[in-house]
Structure formats: C-alpha cells, structure tokens
Amino acid sequence: MRTALAALAAVGILALSLGPSAAQTRRPAAAPTTIAREVRTVLAKQFNVPAQTIVMDVPLVDSPLNASERDVADVVKALEERFGIDIPADKIMNKDEADTAGVDPMLTPRRLELIVKQTLRARSGR
C-alpha cells in the first residue's frame, strides 16, 4: 500500500526528497485526547492561523483554510513525522473518480484525526 506522500508524489504534487521517512523518525504514540489538538496545531502552523479558529468538520479545501493539494501534502508529512506513522494514500485521496488523482475534497481536520487514530491503532495491532 502506498503512503499518502508517495501517492501525491506520483501525481507530481510532491517531490520525494523529503529526508528521513516517518518510520525513521518515530515518536511515541500520543494519547487519543491529544490527537485532535496536534492536528489543530499542525494546521494552524501550516496556515498561519490561531489553532482555535480551525473548524474540525469543515473540509480543508473550503474557506477559511482554502488548502491546496501541496498544503495537504505538507500537513500529512507533518502528521506522519509527529506521530511516527505512514498514512496510507487511500485515506486522503479522492475516491469518487478513478481518473482524477488528488486530495479528497471532503477531507476535514476531524477526518485527519480519525486517520491518525486508525493508523496508530493498526500499527499497535489493536
């Protein structure tokens, strides 16, 4: 299974020369209550906005963030590094149209939080 960053690189959105992989920079898993806060922190840093202004159920591509695919790639990379995981590409890529490569337009901060939780759970075998 390809990681999200590899999938974005495959469609020309991201170069793969990103340095050490997330697997090489693993950190201890965070408690579930901190994952939403970490997602908010990463998004706030990426978009230079206060963390409390991040609305968890609004798609990243919509206002106020108006995220580009590159922005989402940077957020995914930061989350992978923060949590020491590799996010599968199929979790963030558009699934509606087989011909259309790109980030799922319905990807929200809350969904990113759930993806991180699921990935951490799968890694720990639970």
Backbone bond lengths (Angstrom), bond angles and torsions (degrees), N, CA, C in turn:
res aa  C-N    CA-C-N  psi(-1)  N-CA   C-N-CA  omega(-1)  CA-C   N-CA-C  phi
1 M - - - 1.446 - - 1.532 108.49 -
2 R 1.334 116.58 129.61 1.459 120.24 -179.99 1.522 110.09 -77.19
3 T 1.320 115.09 148.38 1.457 118.49 175.43 1.510 108.68 -79.94
4 A 1.322 115.96 164.33 1.457 121.71 -179.67 1.521 110.93 -59.15
5 L 1.316 117.82 -42.10 1.460 120.37 -178.97 1.519 111.19 -65.75
6 A 1.328 117.55 -39.07 1.457 120.18 178.37 1.516 110.74 -64.94
7 A 1.325 116.91 -38.71 1.463 120.45 178.43 1.519 110.86 -65.12
8 L 1.318 116.75 -41.74 1.458 119.80 178.22 1.521 110.36 -65.67
9 A 1.315 117.03 -37.08 1.463 120.44 177.56 1.519 110.22 -65.68
10 A 1.316 116.33 -37.21 1.461 120.51 -178.50 1.519 112.02 -63.84
11 V 1.316 117.41 -29.88 1.469 119.75 178.44 1.512 111.18 -96.78
12 G 1.336 116.83 13.91 1.451 121.11 173.13 1.507 115.30 81.19
13 I 1.318 118.33 14.69 1.457 121.00 -178.01 1.511 111.27 -87.35
14 L 1.304 117.00 -29.08 1.454 120.40 -172.37 1.519 110.07 -142.81
15 A 1.296 116.64 132.54 1.456 120.65 174.56 1.517 108.64 -77.96
16 L 1.311 117.52 144.88 1.458 120.54 -176.32 1.524 113.77 -83.58
17 S 1.297 119.10 3.34 1.455 120.91 179.05 1.517 110.21 -84.17
18 L 1.313 116.15 64.72 1.455 122.43 -174.36 1.519 113.13 -99.96
19 G 1.305 118.61 6.50 1.454 120.13 -178.20 1.507 110.57 87.94
20 P 1.343 117.26 -154.63 1.462 120.71 -176.36 1.521 111.29 -61.62
21 S 1.320 115.83 144.13 1.462 119.45 178.34 1.524 109.86 -72.55
22 A 1.312 114.70 165.13 1.465 119.40 178.55 1.520 110.76 -59.65
23 A 1.329 116.26 -33.14 1.463 119.65 179.56 1.530 111.68 -64.53
24 Q 1.327 117.01 -27.13 1.457 120.53 -179.60 1.525 111.98 -85.15
25 T 1.317 117.98 -14.69 1.463 121.18 -176.74 1.526 111.04 -120.88
26 R 1.316 117.18 35.77 1.467 121.66 -175.98 1.519 112.01 -61.27
27 R 1.325 114.61 140.39 1.458 122.27 173.46 1.516 107.88 -120.38
28 P 1.322 117.55 162.39 1.463 119.20 177.88 1.528 110.97 -59.89
29 A 1.322 115.91 144.85 1.460 120.84 179.21 1.525 110.33 -65.03
30 A 1.301 115.62 142.34 1.460 120.93 179.67 1.522 109.89 -88.31
31 A 1.311 115.70 154.88 1.462 120.63 175.48 1.528 108.38 -65.04
32 P 1.345 117.35 146.95 1.459 120.17 -177.39 1.531 114.23 -52.98
33 T 1.316 118.27 -33.14 1.456 120.27 -178.25 1.521 112.61 -68.50
34 T 1.319 117.47 -19.59 1.460 119.79 -179.43 1.519 112.98 -93.65
35 I 1.312 118.43 -11.81 1.458 120.80 -176.69 1.525 111.22 -64.09
36 A 1.314 118.32 -45.68 1.468 120.47 178.85 1.523 110.55 -60.70
37 R 1.314 116.37 -40.98 1.466 120.29 178.91 1.528 110.89 -63.58
38 E 1.327 116.60 -41.21 1.463 120.64 178.95 1.526 111.43 -66.10
39 V 1.332 117.13 -41.06 1.465 120.58 176.71 1.525 109.40 -59.99
40 R 1.320 115.96 -46.67 1.472 120.16 177.93 1.525 111.46 -59.66
41 T 1.329 116.86 -43.21 1.467 121.54 -179.10 1.523 110.85 -62.47
42 V 1.323 116.64 -45.46 1.468 120.71 179.36 1.525 110.11 -62.30
43 L 1.330 116.63 -45.34 1.469 120.02 179.69 1.530 111.27 -64.40
44 A 1.317 116.91 -41.74 1.464 120.57 179.82 1.521 110.72 -61.31
45 K 1.323 115.89 -42.04 1.465 119.82 179.26 1.526 110.67 -66.95
46 Q 1.333 116.83 -44.38 1.464 121.50 -178.69 1.535 112.03 -61.41
47 F 1.335 116.04 -40.15 1.459 120.20 -174.68 1.522 113.64 -103.65
48 N 1.328 115.30 3.36 1.467 120.89 177.38 1.535 112.18 54.16
49 V 1.332 114.32 51.39 1.466 121.62 177.96 1.522 108.19 -132.25
50 P 1.331 118.25 157.89 1.465 119.93 175.92 1.538 110.79 -64.12
51 A 1.320 116.48 138.50 1.471 121.17 -177.96 1.522 112.39 -56.19
52 Q 1.315 117.31 -35.71 1.472 119.52 -177.65 1.528 112.86 -69.03
53 T 1.337 117.80 -11.52 1.471 119.90 178.19 1.525 112.37 -88.76
54 I 1.332 117.35 -6.17 1.464 120.89 178.81 1.522 108.50 -75.47
55 V 1.329 116.16 120.11 1.464 121.89 178.65 1.523 107.37 -94.44
56 M 1.319 116.36 118.67 1.463 121.87 -170.23 1.530 114.15 -66.52
57 D 1.322 118.59 -22.94 1.459 120.19 -175.41 1.528 114.32 -109.17
58 V 1.322 117.60 13.17 1.464 121.77 178.01 1.528 108.21 -102.15
59 P 1.343 117.23 128.61 1.469 119.02 179.93 1.531 112.31 -54.03
60 L 1.320 115.60 142.50 1.461 121.31 -178.16 1.523 112.47 -59.97
61 V 1.335 116.74 -30.89 1.461 119.83 -177.31 1.531 112.58 -78.60
62 D 1.327 117.48 -10.38 1.462 121.79 179.65 1.521 110.56 -91.23
63 S 1.310 115.20 169.55 1.456 121.91 175.62 1.531 108.03 -64.80
64 P 1.285 121.80 143.22 1.457 127.78 12.52 1.525 114.41 -91.81
65 L 1.340 119.27 -10.04 1.466 119.95 -175.14 1.529 113.18 -80.74
66 N 1.334 116.66 -38.59 1.472 121.20 -178.80 1.528 111.75 49.13
67 A 1.313 116.58 51.38 1.470 122.06 -175.20 1.521 111.79 -68.52
68 S 1.315 114.88 137.28 1.460 121.22 171.40 1.532 107.61 -88.81
69 E 1.322 116.29 171.37 1.461 119.15 176.86 1.523 110.36 -62.69
70 R 1.309 117.25 -36.35 1.471 121.03 177.47 1.536 110.41 -63.15
71 D 1.349 116.52 -42.08 1.464 120.36 177.29 1.530 110.51 -58.72
72 V 1.334 115.92 -44.90 1.464 120.07 -179.45 1.527 109.91 -64.30
73 A 1.330 117.39 -40.30 1.470 120.78 177.90 1.520 110.24 -59.98
74 D 1.331 117.38 -41.98 1.464 120.85 178.84 1.527 111.52 -65.75
75 V 1.327 116.86 -39.04 1.466 121.40 178.24 1.529 109.79 -65.20
76 V 1.328 116.89 -45.56 1.464 120.97 179.54 1.524 109.99 -60.59
77 K 1.323 117.42 -45.18 1.466 121.39 179.30 1.529 110.05 -59.34
78 A 1.328 117.08 -44.92 1.468 120.84 -179.69 1.530 111.02 -63.62
79 L 1.326 117.40 -40.84 1.470 120.26 178.77 1.529 110.75 -67.68
80 E 1.330 117.32 -40.25 1.461 120.12 177.83 1.525 110.67 -61.37
81 E 1.313 116.38 -43.03 1.460 119.65 179.30 1.521 111.22 -68.24
82 R 1.306 117.04 -42.66 1.466 120.95 -178.13 1.519 112.23 -61.82
83 F 1.345 116.27 -42.74 1.459 120.15 -175.18 1.525 113.58 -100.48
84 G 1.334 118.00 -2.64 1.458 120.58 179.43 1.506 113.07 64.94
85 I 1.318 116.28 43.54 1.463 121.58 -177.48 1.523 109.18 -130.00
86 D 1.323 115.31 167.20 1.453 122.80 170.13 1.518 106.64 -117.63
87 I 1.322 116.47 115.26 1.464 120.93 -178.27 1.523 108.67 -81.86
88 P 1.343 117.62 123.66 1.461 120.48 179.39 1.528 111.39 -63.03
89 A 1.323 115.72 139.29 1.465 121.57 -177.12 1.518 112.34 -57.82
90 D 1.326 116.50 -37.81 1.465 118.27 -176.16 1.525 113.21 -66.39
91 K 1.317 116.92 -11.58 1.467 120.07 178.59 1.522 112.47 -79.43
92 I 1.332 117.88 -24.43 1.462 119.35 -177.34 1.526 114.33 -118.30
93 M 1.330 116.48 -9.59 1.455 119.57 -176.24 1.526 111.53 -85.96
94 N 1.324 115.79 154.39 1.453 123.56 178.22 1.521 109.72 -63.71
95 K 1.320 117.29 126.87 1.457 121.60 -178.54 1.526 111.97 -108.32
96 D 1.324 117.38 -7.79 1.462 120.39 -174.77 1.519 113.57 -70.25
97 E 1.319 117.41 -39.22 1.452 120.88 -177.14 1.522 109.03 -125.46
98 A 1.323 116.35 118.63 1.463 121.06 -176.68 1.526 111.94 -61.05
99 D 1.319 117.44 -31.53 1.464 121.01 -177.92 1.520 113.09 -79.57
100 T 1.317 117.35 -17.22 1.455 120.72 -173.58 1.513 110.72 -99.53
101 A 1.319 115.45 109.45 1.461 119.71 175.37 1.511 107.73 -87.15
102 G 1.301 116.87 143.42 1.449 121.06 178.15 1.506 111.21 152.06
103 V 1.304 114.26 174.55 1.457 121.80 -178.66 1.524 109.76 -73.18
104 D 1.312 115.48 140.87 1.462 121.31 177.24 1.523 109.20 -59.48
105 P 1.326 118.66 122.24 1.462 120.76 -178.15 1.531 113.35 -67.04
106 M 1.327 117.44 -12.04 1.463 120.82 179.15 1.530 112.24 -100.23
107 L 1.326 117.62 11.52 1.462 121.44 178.79 1.527 109.74 -69.28
108 T 1.324 115.94 121.05 1.463 122.55 -178.39 1.528 110.19 -115.05
109 P 1.324 117.22 164.41 1.466 119.30 173.17 1.530 112.01 -57.29
110 R 1.331 117.16 -39.30 1.470 119.39 179.01 1.528 110.79 -63.37
111 R 1.338 116.40 -40.43 1.458 118.92 178.39 1.527 110.41 -66.48
112 L 1.319 118.35 -37.32 1.464 120.53 174.20 1.523 110.68 -59.96
113 E 1.324 116.20 -42.01 1.470 120.71 177.39 1.525 110.05 -58.92
114 L 1.328 117.45 -46.50 1.466 121.43 -179.51 1.523 111.45 -65.36
115 I 1.336 117.04 -38.36 1.465 121.00 178.08 1.521 109.95 -62.75
116 V 1.323 116.95 -43.32 1.471 120.44 177.69 1.523 109.69 -62.06
117 K 1.333 117.71 -46.41 1.469 121.14 179.73 1.528 111.06 -58.97
118 Q 1.336 116.54 -46.96 1.470 120.77 -179.13 1.521 111.15 -63.19
119 T 1.318 116.67 -41.37 1.457 121.17 -179.23 1.523 110.79 -66.45
120 L 1.321 116.95 -40.86 1.471 120.93 177.16 1.525 109.80 -64.26
121 R 1.340 116.85 -42.99 1.450 121.28 179.55 1.529 111.08 -62.68
122 A 1.332 116.52 -43.43 1.467 120.35 -179.75 1.529 110.23 -64.57
123 R 1.319 116.45 -37.84 1.470 120.01 -179.88 1.528 111.08 -66.42
124 S 1.338 116.17 -36.78 1.466 119.06 -178.27 1.531 112.44 -84.97
125 G 1.333 116.52 -5.16 1.469 120.05 177.43 1.494 114.72 82.23
126 R 1.332 118.76 16.06 1.465 121.11 179.66 1.485 111.34 -97.71
